[in-house]
Amino acid sequence: MALYHFHVTQVSRGKGQSATAADAYITGERIHDDYYGKIHDYTKKEGVIFKELLLPDYAPERLRDRETLFNELERIEKHPKAQLCYNFNFALQNELTYEENLELAQRFIKENFLAKGMIVDYAVHNPDRDGGIPNPHVHMLIPIRPLNKDGTWGEKQRREYLIDENGERIKKPNGKYAFNAVPTTDWGSPEMLNVWRKAYADIFNKAFEDKGLSCRIDNRSYAEQGLDILPTVHEGPHVRAMEAKGIRTEIGDENRRIKAFNEMITKLSTNLQDLFEWLSDFLKSCHKQKIYVPSLGELVSDYYSKRNDNAWSRKGKTNNLKAHAKTILFLTQNNISSMEGLTSFVRKAYRDSDELSTDISHIDDRIKDIKKAFRYLEMYKKYKPVYDKQFAFKLKRNQQKYKDEHSNELNQYHLAKRMLDNFWCGQKPNWSVLKNELVALEKRIIDIELVYDKCHDTAVQAYQIKKMAEEMMRMQQEDVHVATRKRNRDKER
């Protein structure tokens, strides 16, 4: 069965990773790490069946040596938490021969990465069939920092200073100018990732078609298919069976949380977008018809004054007073005094809510990867004794008999080991650091939900002001109609 798998992560010094270790693991080579002063030796690693370092024509000759290239990259990145490389991993297809897979992979890499001036070190891995489930795939390591046409290293980001309505640079409270850090390339953008994902699917689907095969792979994400913003965690038959019996599971709870958040964020984004569009249209209409737009203070006070005049009970007047105070507090805290200011504030809230789905998607992906790694760790520990026991047999036929009898357990062991090797990418496993990262990410989820609450409050208050403005428009139109009827009656006399 054809398999779609195209995944990218970043090799980050902040996570205790290094470019030299990642490259040594991917290529199965021995590389001295000048930055950490250690040697990464993966020359005994099995399954690396092809490797190639690709550089633009203008790259200096010295960079054609892996050890020189990645040590130079480590040296030029000064920050202790620097992001060093993109680490790609994509599946090859068992329906195609090795030669066909290699030709397609090389064409895909050269057309989509090398052609953009990217340095690419890639290797084809195909674990020994006796060592687990066949899994031919490609690893690519690409420096995030671009290489200039003159052979020097370029900048990853440039500063874009923020300016006010007078074109002057905005200063922060500390006296420094405020700016946005803008990437100098589009390599890390979601749009470019989607281009690569589609190109990967297209090139292999064309090969399937040319061979007369009916199988296809699909690059579309859930969001592109109009499904959940966040992909749920694969449950598997055992989890589904337990959930069907009413037994709550960790994965089931995670999927319920994801679905609930998807519904919340979708509804919030829609409401804020509708409010922003209404406010923009309202202001345009007022300016076009030359209708006076009062300050928000006037609007709110007039609205609740009229509501109080029409309120019959003390409870109604009390509720009006509370709502009035809440609206004024919202406007004061956010320094909003005009409809234009409210429109800008709602637009920002909409952008914030829209970014929530992206932020939480990335965080959830990392959380799922970490939790999956811990599950594979448990699997590894469980089946490691089974794997070790086979070597207790001196005769090969007894060893083979044992392997045949325990093939399922051994496959589980090899699967867990391979997945853990891929996860750590040549680094020495540090499970305590990973656990701390998981705790920090789950705290970040809580922080994001607080941002959601703030955006939600903006939507509620802006909706109330929308109602007030509509009421103001209705009353002004009624006044115009009354005045028109009066003029008409005067003319008739």
Residue pairs with C-beta under 8 A, 6 or more apart in sequence:
1 215
2 93
2 95
2 204
2 208
2 215
2 216
2 217
3 91
3 93
3 94
3 217
4 91
4 201
4 217
4 218
4 219
5 89
5 90
5 91
5 137
6 88
6 89
6 90
6 91
6 196
6 197
6 200
6 201
6 219
7 88
7 89
7 90
8 86
8 87
8 88
8 89
8 193
9 86
9 87
10 83
10 84
10 85
10 86
10 87
10 144
11 17
11 18
11 19
11 22
11 83
11 84
11 85
11 86
11 87
11 141
11 425
12 81
12 82
12 83
12 84
13 77
13 79
13 80
13 81
13 82
13 83
13 84
14 80
14 81
14 82
14 83
15 433
15 437
16 427
16 430
16 433
17 84
17 425
17 427
18 33
18 35
18 36
18 40
18 74
18 84
18 427
19 70
19 73
19 74
19 84
19 85
19 141
19 143
20 31
20 32
20 33
20 34
20 35
20 40
20 67
20 70
20 71
20 74
21 31
21 33
21 40
21 425
21 426
21 427
22 85
22 87
22 141
22 425
22 426
22 427
23 29
23 31
23 66
23 70
23 121
23 141
24 30
24 31
24 40
24 41
24 42
24 426
25 40
25 42
25 45
25 421
25 425
25 426
26 48
26 51
26 121
26 122
26 123
26 139
26 141
26 425
26 426
27 42
27 48
27 51
27 66
27 121
27 123
28 42
28 43
28 45
28 48
28 51
28 123
29 42
29 43
29 66
30 39
30 40
30 41
30 42
30 43
31 39
31 40
31 66
31 67
31 70
31 71
32 38
32 39
32 40
32 67
32 71
33 39
33 40
33 71
33 74
34 71
34 74
34 75
35 71
35 74
35 75
40 426
42 426
46 127
46 128
46 131
47 125
47 126
47 127
47 128
47 131
48 123
48 124
48 125
49 98
49 124
49 125
49 126
50 102
50 123
50 124
51 121
51 122
51 123
51 124
52 106
52 121
52 122
52 123
53 64
53 66
53 69
53 119
53 120
53 121
54 109
54 110
54 113
54 114
54 119
54 120
54 121
54 122
55 63
55 64
55 119
55 147
56 114
56 117
56 118
56 119
56 147
58 147
58 149
58 150
58 151
59 119
59 147
59 151
60 151
62 68
62 72
63 69
63 72
63 119
63 147
66 121
69 119
69 121
73 84
73 85
73 143
73 145
74 84
76 145
76 153
77 84
77 145
83 144
84 143
84 144
85 141
85 142
85 143
85 144
86 140
86 141
86 142
86 144
86 187
86 188
87 139
87 140
87 141
87 425
88 138
88 139
88 140
88 141
88 142
89 137
89 138
89 139
89 140
89 422
90 105
90 137
90 138
90 140
90 200
91 135
91 136
91 137
92 101
92 105
92 124
92 126
92 136
92 137
92 138
93 101
93 136
93 204
93 207
93 208
93 217
94 134
94 136
95 208
95 211
95 213
95 215
96 104
96 204
96 207
96 211
98 126
98 136
100 207
101 124
101 136
102 124
104 203
104 204
104 207
105 122
105 124
105 138
107 203
108 199
108 200
108 203
109 120
109 122
109 138
109 140
111 199
112 195
112 196
112 199
113 120
113 140
113 142
114 120
116 185
116 187
117 146
117 147
118 142
118 143
118 146
118 187
119 142
119 143
119 147
120 140
120 141
120 142
121 140
121 141
121 142
122 138
122 139
122 140
122 141
123 138
123 139
124 136
124 137
124 138
125 135
125 136
125 137
125 138
125 139
126 134
126 135
126 136
126 137
127 134
127 135
127 414
127 418
131 414
132 411
132 414
132 415
132 417
132 418
133 411
133 414
133 415
135 418
142 187
144 156
144 187
144 188
145 153
145 154
145 155
145 156
146 153
146 154
146 155
146 156
146 184
146 185
146 187
147 153
147 154
148 154
154 184
155 184
156 183
156 184
156 185
157 181
157 182
157 183
157 184
158 181
158 182
158 184
159 179
159 180
159 181
159 182
160 179
160 180
160 181
160 182
161 169
161 170
161 177
161 178
161 179
162 169
162 170
162 177
162 178
162 179
162 180
163 169
163 170
164 170
169 177
169 178
170 177
170 178
171 177
171 178
172 178
183 189
186 192
190 358
194 219
194 221
194 224
197 219
197 221
198 219
200 219
201 217
201 218
201 219
204 217
205 216
205 217
208 214
208 215
208 216
221 231
222 228
222 229
222 230
222 231
223 229
228 258
228 259
228 262
229 262
229 265
229 266
229 357
229 361
230 258
230 261
230 262
230 357
230 360
230 361
230 364
231 258
232 254
232 255
232 258
232 259
233 251
233 254
233 255
233 258
233 368
235 243
235 249
235 251
235 252
235 255
236 251
239 249
239 251
239 252
242 249
242 252
243 249
243 252
254 368
258 364
261 360
261 449
264 452
265 353
265 356
265 357
265 360
265 452
268 353
268 452
268 455
268 456
268 459
269 350
269 353
269 354
269 357
271 459
271 463
272 346
272 349
272 350
272 353
272 455
272 458
272 459
272 462
273 350
275 346
275 350
275 459
275 462
275 463
275 466
276 343
276 346
276 347
276 350
278 466
279 339
279 342
279 343
279 346
279 462
279 466
280 343
282 339
282 466
282 469
282 473
283 293
283 339
283 340
283 343
285 291
286 292
286 293
287 293
291 473
291 476
293 338
293 339
294 302
294 472
295 337
295 338
296 331
296 336
296 337
296 338
296 339
296 341
296 342
296 465
297 328
297 331
297 337
299 465
299 468
299 469
299 472
300 324
300 327
300 328
300 331
300 465
300 468
301 324
302 472
303 468
303 471
303 472
304 320
304 321
304 323
304 324
307 320
308 317
308 320
308 321
311 317
311 320
323 464
326 461
327 461
327 464
327 465
330 336
330 457
330 461
331 337
331 461
334 345
335 341
336 342
336 345
339 469
342 462
342 465
345 458
345 462
346 458
346 459
346 462
349 454
349 455
349 458
349 459
349 462
350 455
352 451
352 454
352 455
353 452
353 455
356 448
356 451
356 452
356 455
359 448
360 445
360 448
363 441
363 444
363 445
363 448
364 445
366 437
366 441
367 438
367 441
367 442
367 445
369 423
370 434
370 437
370 438
370 441
371 438
372 419
372 423
373 419
373 420
373 423
373 434
374 431
374 434
376 415
376 416
376 419
376 420
376 423
377 416
377 420
377 431
379 412
379 413
379 415
379 416
380 413
380 416
380 417
380 420
382 412
383 409
383 410
383 412
383 413
383 416
384 413
386 406
386 409
386 410
386 413
387 409
387 410
387 413
387 414
389 402
390 399
390 402
390 403
390 406
390 410
391 399
393 399
393 402
403 410
420 429
